[in-house]
Amino acid sequence: MQVYGAVTMNNTMCFAVFMAIMAFRGLEWNFSAEVVSMVASIWLMSFLCLRACTFPLWMAPAVMLLYPASLGLIIFLEKVVGLD
């Protein structure tokens, strides 16, 4: 369980630094479809691993399919929905 806390803290700190750099430099945010896809992948992975402390072998195909599924979601959000 320590790993989950460390990963959460690391991601939060890196995101805060990234957002601070964007705010101080006045950069625009044009990555909404990518962020939605990433959050959806993280949620799906967290639901798959909700009860598992170790990752069983049957999860490997599901986890490997998350990458093409997230790319498909990005294409769908950009082309069909118009989310930039």
C-alpha positions as CSV (number, residue, x, y, z in Angstrom):
1,M,0.0,0.0,0.0
2,Q,3.0,2.3,0.4
3,V,3.5,2.2,-3.3
4,Y,0.1,3.7,-4.0
5,G,0.7,6.5,-1.6
6,A,4.1,7.3,-3.1
7,V,2.7,7.2,-6.7
8,T,-0.2,9.5,-5.7
9,M,2.1,12.0,-4.0
10,N,4.6,12.0,-6.9
11,N,1.9,12.5,-9.5
12,T,0.3,15.3,-7.4
13,M,3.6,17.1,-7.0
14,C,4.6,16.8,-10.6
15,F,1.2,18.0,-11.8
16,A,1.4,21.0,-9.4
17,V,4.8,21.9,-10.7
18,F,3.6,21.5,-14.3
19,M,0.6,23.7,-13.7
20,A,2.7,26.4,-11.9
21,I,5.1,26.5,-14.9
22,M,2.1,26.9,-17.2
23,A,0.6,29.7,-15.0
24,F,3.9,31.6,-14.7
25,R,4.7,31.4,-18.4
26,G,1.1,32.2,-19.5
27,L,0.8,29.0,-21.6
28,E,-2.5,27.7,-22.9
29,W,-3.9,24.3,-22.1
30,N,-4.8,22.4,-25.3
31,F,-4.8,18.8,-24.1
32,S,-8.4,18.2,-22.9
33,A,-8.9,15.0,-24.9
34,E,-5.6,13.5,-23.7
35,V,-6.4,14.3,-20.1
36,V,-9.9,12.8,-20.3
37,S,-8.4,9.6,-21.8
38,M,-5.7,9.4,-19.2
39,V,-8.2,9.8,-16.3
40,A,-10.5,7.2,-17.8
41,S,-7.6,4.8,-18.1
42,I,-6.5,5.4,-14.5
43,W,-10.1,4.9,-13.2
44,L,-10.5,1.7,-15.2
45,M,-7.1,0.4,-13.9
46,S,-8.1,1.3,-10.3
47,F,-11.3,-0.6,-10.6
48,L,-9.5,-3.7,-12.0
49,C,-7.0,-3.6,-9.1
50,L,-9.5,-2.6,-6.4
51,R,-9.1,-5.8,-4.4
52,A,-5.8,-7.1,-5.6
53,C,-2.6,-6.3,-3.7
54,T,-0.6,-8.2,-6.4
55,F,-1.4,-8.2,-10.1
56,P,-2.6,-11.6,-11.3
57,L,-1.7,-12.8,-14.8
58,W,-5.3,-12.5,-16.1
59,M,-5.0,-8.7,-15.8
60,A,-2.2,-8.5,-18.3
61,P,-4.4,-8.6,-21.5
62,A,-6.8,-6.1,-20.0
63,V,-4.0,-3.7,-19.0
64,M,-2.3,-4.0,-22.4
65,L,-5.6,-3.1,-24.1
66,L,-5.8,0.1,-22.2
67,Y,-3.2,1.8,-24.4
68,P,-5.0,1.2,-27.8
69,A,-8.4,2.0,-26.1
70,S,-7.0,5.3,-24.8
71,L,-5.7,6.2,-28.2
72,G,-9.2,5.4,-29.7
73,L,-10.8,7.5,-27.0
74,I,-8.5,10.4,-27.9
75,I,-9.3,10.1,-31.6
76,F,-13.1,9.9,-30.8
77,L,-13.0,13.0,-28.5
78,E,-11.0,15.1,-31.0
79,K,-12.8,14.1,-34.2
80,V,-16.4,13.4,-33.2
81,V,-16.9,15.4,-30.0
82,G,-14.6,18.3,-31.0
83,L,-12.7,18.4,-27.7
84,D,-9.3,19.9,-28.1
